[in-house]
């Protein structure tokens, strides 16, 4: 099906201008070949658990096609094939853009979520200095949304201002905690505001949504949730201690149509050959066992000819929701729930040392060394681990 869709889209975009009034078609692309290893199978780093070099998990190839339909109207499609997904090509973007005038632009369809400093180019490794953006901030829950957005650009206080307002939804299958689950965000609305000067860029973003995350990623929790009442005429449950949580506690743990918000602020400074970038994010989901993490990083680098050495420090702080336990009477289900909540504590620091080598005007070679340092938590066993990465990135 993906091959048929790719072929159909390419055919439509490349058809004669007399049929579709296409003024011009621009085709570009990008790719990343990344090798990753811990070189120690007893010290796993997140999803990497082998001492062999993995060239599949983070490698990808993307193709973007833009058709100019004249008079300010254009269509854009982006197709990406990822190594961890068996190189199956998927349409990640597909949207229509209308430039109303020099200040206002409208966009509708599926497009990148404008949440982070590097949202638009997070898959284009050539666009930044790391092998991968900091994992504490750029958690891969979802990258795209279906909806509409309007952008306004203007000069404010001798600065370039760009305000982006959007509305839409997200419904996507993801791999979370080693299991397939889905992220469902309804009535997703928010915006971002960027201010750019001669040597710095300041950016704010915020969104709210109605969030639902099924518990396929937490089977132990699913097993102890309150069960629906038996139908009329069904035999009553056998007497004895309860094996499930109360209805009140179960509802308190669920992420089901709960209000959620996300906010971020970032700053990038460029002065001669020196640069620094910092980003802070905060997420929150009401009335659930979601850990409402606070994440941030700061990265500095200096360009010397074709080489850019850099250093990054990042931190991820979670807030385990032990308050839910107050709703549950003592017993086995409460003890199980306490263990599940305890396992959501994942506070860590990470240090990155790396270098980028621009050996070609359209390609770069990068090497990163990451070390993740977990905070010691009672009852939670996580191993501090190194990660070695080498990556070739190109654009065309």
C-alpha positions in Angstrom: 0.0 0.0 0.0 2.8 2.4 0.9 4.4 1.8 -2.5 1.1 2.5 -4.3 0.6 5.7 -2.3 4.2 6.9 -3.0 3.8 6.1 -6.7 0.4 7.9 -6.9 1.6 11.0 -5.1 4.7 11.3 -7.3 2.7 10.8 -10.4 0.2 13.5 -9.5 2.9 16.0 -8.5 4.9 15.4 -11.7 2.0 15.5 -14.1 1.9 18.2 -16.7 1.2 21.8 -15.6 -1.7 22.0 -18.1 -3.7 19.5 -16.0 -3.0 20.8 -12.5 -1.7 24.3 -13.1 1.6 23.4 -11.5 4.2 26.2 -12.0 7.2 24.3 -10.6 8.0 21.1 -8.7 10.9 21.1 -6.2 12.2 17.7 -5.0 14.7 17.5 -2.1 15.8 14.9 0.3 17.9 14.0 3.3 19.4 11.0 4.9 21.2 9.7 8.0 23.3 6.6 8.4 24.0 6.1 12.1 25.9 3.4 13.9 25.3 3.0 17.7 26.7 0.8 20.4 27.2 0.6 24.1 30.0 -1.9 23.6 28.8 -3.6 26.8 25.7 -5.8 26.8 25.5 -5.6 30.6 25.0 -1.9 30.6 22.0 -1.1 28.3 21.4 2.5 27.2 17.6 2.9 26.9 16.7 0.9 23.7 20.2 -0.2 22.9 21.2 -3.5 24.7 23.8 -5.1 22.5 27.6 -4.8 22.4 27.4 -5.0 18.6 27.1 -1.8 16.4 23.5 -1.2 15.3 23.2 0.6 12.0 19.5 0.2 11.6 17.7 1.8 14.6 18.5 5.4 13.9 19.1 5.4 10.1 16.6 7.0 7.8 16.0 8.4 4.4 13.5 11.2 3.5 12.1 12.7 0.3 10.2 16.0 0.2 8.2 17.2 -2.8 6.8 20.7 -3.1 4.5 21.7 -6.0 4.0 25.4 -6.6 0.4 25.9 -7.8 0.8 29.7 -8.4 -0.8 32.7 -6.8 0.6 31.8 -3.3 -0.7 28.2 -3.2 1.5 25.2 -2.9 1.3 21.5 -1.8 4.0 19.7 0.1 4.5 16.0 0.8 7.3 14.3 2.8 8.0 10.6 2.7 10.3 9.0 5.3 11.7 5.5 5.5 13.2 4.5 8.8 15.5 1.6 9.6 13.8 0.6 12.8 10.5 0.3 10.8 12.0 -2.1 8.2 12.5 0.8 5.8 8.8 1.0 5.1 8.2 4.4 3.4 5.4 6.5 5.1 3.8 9.8 4.3 4.8 11.9 7.4 3.7 15.3 5.9 1.1 16.2 3.5 -0.3 19.8 3.6 -1.5 22.7 1.5 0.0 26.1 2.0 -1.6 29.4 1.1 0.5 32.6 1.4 -2.2 35.2 2.0 0.2 38.2 1.9 3.7 39.1 3.1 2.6 38.8 6.7 0.1 35.9 6.8 0.4 32.2 5.8 -2.2 29.5 6.2 -1.5 25.7 6.2 -3.8 22.7 6.4 -3.2 19.0 6.5 -0.6 16.9 8.3 2.5 18.9 9.4 5.2 19.0 12.0 4.2 19.9 15.6 5.8 23.3 16.3 6.8 22.5 19.8 10.6 22.6 19.9 13.6 24.6 18.6 14.3 21.9 16.1 10.8 20.6 15.4 10.8 21.3 11.7 14.2 19.6 11.1 14.3 16.9 13.8 14.7 14.2 11.2 17.3 16.2 9.2 20.5 15.3 11.0 22.5 17.7 8.8 20.6 20.7 10.4 22.1 20.4 13.9 25.4 19.5 15.6 24.5 16.4 17.6 24.0 12.8 16.3 20.5 13.1 17.8 18.8 16.0 19.7 18.8 15.7 23.5 16.6 12.7 24.5 15.3 14.3 27.7 13.5 17.1 25.7 13.0 15.4 22.3 11.0 12.4 23.5 9.6 10.7 20.4 5.9 10.4 21.5 4.6 12.2 18.4 6.0 14.6 15.8 3.1 15.4 13.5 -0.5 16.6 13.9 -3.5 16.7 11.6 -5.1 20.2 11.5 -4.7 23.8 10.5 -2.2 26.5 11.3 -1.8 30.2 10.6 1.5 32.1 10.8 2.0 35.8 11.2 5.4 37.4 10.6 6.3 41.0 11.4 9.1 43.3 12.6 8.8 44.0 16.4 11.3 46.1 18.3 13.9 45.7 15.5 13.3 41.9 15.8 11.8 39.4 13.4 8.6 38.1 15.1 6.9 34.9 14.0 3.6 33.8 15.7 2.2 30.4 14.8 -1.3 29.3 16.0 -2.7 25.8 15.4 -5.6 23.5 16.0 -5.9 19.8 15.3 -5.5 16.3 16.7 -3.0 13.4 17.0 -3.8 9.7 16.7 -0.7 7.6 16.3 0.6 4.2 17.2 4.0 4.3 19.0 6.4 2.0 20.7 6.4 2.9 24.4 8.2 0.9 27.0 8.8 -1.9 24.6 5.1 -2.3 23.7 2.9 -0.9 21.0 0.4 1.7 22.2 -1.4 4.7 20.8 -1.4 8.4 21.6 -4.7 10.1 21.1 -4.9 13.9 21.5 -8.2 15.6 20.7 -8.9 19.3 20.5 -5.2 20.0 20.3 -4.6 23.8 20.2 -1.8 26.1 21.0 0.9 28.2 19.4 4.5 29.3 19.3 6.2 32.7 19.2 9.7 33.2 17.9 11.8 36.4 18.1 15.0 36.7 16.1 17.8 39.3 16.4 21.2 39.6 14.9 22.8 37.1 17.2 20.0 35.3 19.0 16.7 33.5 18.6 14.1 33.2 21.5 11.2 30.9 21.2 8.1 30.1 23.3 5.5 27.3 22.7 2.4 26.0 24.4 -0.4 23.6 23.7 -3.4 22.0 25.4 -5.3 18.9 24.5 -7.6 16.1 25.7 -5.3 13.2 26.1 -5.9 9.4 26.1 -3.1 6.8 26.4 -4.3 3.2 26.6 -2.6 1.0 29.1 -1.1 -1.5 26.6 2.2 -0.1 27.7 1.6 -1.0 31.3 0.0 -4.5 31.4 0.7 -4.8 35.2 -1.6 -1.9 35.7 -4.3 -3.1 33.4 -4.4 -6.4 35.4 -5.4 -4.6 38.6 -7.8 -2.0 37.3 -11.4 -2.2 38.5 -13.5 -4.5 36.4 -16.9 -3.6 35.0 -19.9 -4.7 37.0 -21.2 -8.1 36.0 -24.3 -8.2 33.8 -27.7 -8.9 35.5 -28.1 -12.6 36.4 -24.4 -13.3 36.5 -23.1 -15.1 39.6 -21.6 -12.8 42.2 -17.8 -12.6 42.7 -16.5 -15.2 45.2 -15.8 -13.8 48.7 -12.3 -12.9 49.7 -9.7 -10.1 49.4 -10.1 -7.9 46.3 -7.6 -8.5 43.5 -8.4 -5.2 41.8 -8.2 -1.5 42.6 -11.3 0.4 43.6 -13.2 2.3 40.9 -12.1 5.6 42.3 -8.4 4.6 42.3 -8.7 3.1 38.8 -10.1 6.3 37.4 -7.3 8.3 39.1 -4.7 6.3 37.3 -6.2 6.3 33.8 -5.2 8.8 31.1 -8.6 8.9 29.4 -9.9 12.2 28.0 -7.8 14.1 30.6 -6.6 17.6 30.2 -3.0 17.9 29.2 -0.6 20.7 28.5 2.9 21.2 27.2 5.1 24.4 27.4 8.6 25.1 26.3 11.1 28.0 26.0 14.3 28.0 24.0 17.2 30.3 23.3 19.9 30.1 20.7 22.9 32.4 20.6 25.4 32.7 17.7 28.4 35.0 18.1 31.2 34.6 15.5 32.3 30.9 15.7 30.7 30.3 19.1 27.1 29.1 19.6 25.0 28.1 22.6 21.4 26.7 22.7 19.2 25.9 25.7 15.7 24.5 25.9 13.3 23.8 28.8 10.0 21.8 28.5 7.3 20.9 31.0 4.4 18.4 30.4 1.4 17.7 32.6 -1.6 15.4 32.4 -4.3 16.0 35.0 -5.8 13.2 37.2 -3.5 10.3 36.0 -0.3 8.5 36.9 1.6 10.4 34.2 4.8 11.7 35.8 4.6 15.3 34.5 8.3 15.6 33.6 10.4 18.7 33.6 13.3 18.5 31.1 16.0 20.8 29.9 19.4 21.0 28.3 22.2 23.5 27.5 24.6 22.9 24.7 27.7 24.9 23.6 30.0 24.6 20.6 32.7 26.3 18.6 33.4 26.0 14.9 37.1 25.7 13.9 37.3 25.4 10.1 35.3 22.3 9.1 35.1 21.0 12.7 32.6 21.8 15.4 33.4 20.3 18.9 30.5 20.6 21.3 29.4 19.8 24.9 25.8 19.2 26.2 24.3 18.8 29.6 20.7 17.7 30.0 18.4 16.7 32.8 15.0 14.9 33.1 13.0 15.1 36.3 9.9 13.1 36.9 7.1 13.5 39.5 5.9 10.0 40.5 2.2 10.3 41.5 2.2 8.6 44.9 -0.8 10.7 45.9 -3.0 8.2 44.1 -2.2 5.7 46.8 -4.2 7.7 49.3 -7.4 6.7 47.5 -6.8 3.0 47.9 -7.2 0.9 51.1 -4.4 -1.4 52.2 -4.1 -4.7 50.4 -2.4 -6.5 47.5 -3.7 -4.2 44.7 -2.4 -1.1 46.6 1.0 -2.7 47.0 1.1 -3.6 43.3 0.1 -0.1 42.3 2.8 1.4 44.5 5.4 -0.7 42.7 4.1 0.4 39.3 4.2 4.1 40.3 7.7 3.6 41.7 8.9 2.3 38.4 7.8 5.5 36.7 10.6 7.4 38.5 13.2 8.0 35.8 15.2 11.0 36.9 18.5 11.2 35.1 21.3 13.5 33.9 23.1 13.0 30.6 26.4 14.3 29.3 27.3 14.5 25.7 30.7 15.2 24.1 30.9 15.3 20.3 32.3 16.7 17.2 30.9 17.5 13.7 33.0 17.4 10.6 31.6 19.1 7.5 33.7 17.2 4.9 31.3 18.2 2.1 29.1 21.1 1.3 26.0 18.8 1.5 27.2 16.2 4.0 28.6 16.0 7.5 30.2 13.3 9.7 29.4 13.3 13.4 30.6 11.5 16.5 28.9 11.6 19.9 29.7 10.1 23.2 26.7 10.1 25.6 26.7 9.0 29.3 23.4 8.7 31.1 23.5 8.9 34.9 20.3 7.8 36.7 19.3 9.1 40.1 19.3 6.3 42.7 15.7 5.5 43.6 14.6 3.0 46.2 13.2 -0.1 44.5 14.1 1.1 41.0 17.0 -0.6 39.3 18.5 1.3 36.3 22.0 1.1 35.1 24.2 4.1 34.2 25.5 3.5 30.7 27.6 5.0 27.9 26.6 5.2 24.3 28.9 5.7 21.3 27.4 7.0 18.0 28.8 7.8 14.6 26.6 9.3 11.9 26.8 10.5 8.3 24.2 13.0 7.4 23.4 14.5 4.0 20.9 16.7 2.1 20.2 17.2 -1.5 
